[in-house]
């Protein structure tokens, strides 16, 4: 297992963890901040280790929202734009079904404060 800090900003800190061939991302997000505003070619798995997160997913039929509590998880389908907002300070673990890649979904991305444009 290998770990490394990837990024720190006003929103919190992101670490990368590699176990065998699988890459995970451990994310600390401070209350009130959001992450994401993107979508991926493969499924994304997301587990809240501590705290509460509001999850927003954008579908053609409309937006789906839910609150994930500590221990909660979600699988975001491939190509579905999504955004996570910390209701409390949060620690989450996420990984993709395939290799890491992303495309931004501007309607969500522009709502994320603390990101340098």
Secondary structure as GFF3:
##gff-version 3
##sequence-region A 1 117
A	DSSP	beta_strand	2	9	.	.	.	ID=ss1
A	DSSP	beta_strand	12	19	.	.	.	ID=ss2
A	DSSP	beta_strand	22	29	.	.	.	ID=ss3
A	DSSP	beta_strand	34	39	.	.	.	ID=ss4
A	DSSP	beta_strand	44	50	.	.	.	ID=ss5
A	DSSP	beta_strand	53	59	.	.	.	ID=ss6
A	DSSP	beta_strand	62	68	.	.	.	ID=ss7
A	DSSP	beta_strand	73	76	.	.	.	ID=ss8
A	DSSP	beta_strand	81	86	.	.	.	ID=ss9
A	DSSP	beta_strand	90	96	.	.	.	ID=ss10
A	DSSP	beta_strand	103	104	.	.	.	ID=ss11
A	DSSP	alpha_helix	106	109	.	.	.	ID=ss12
###
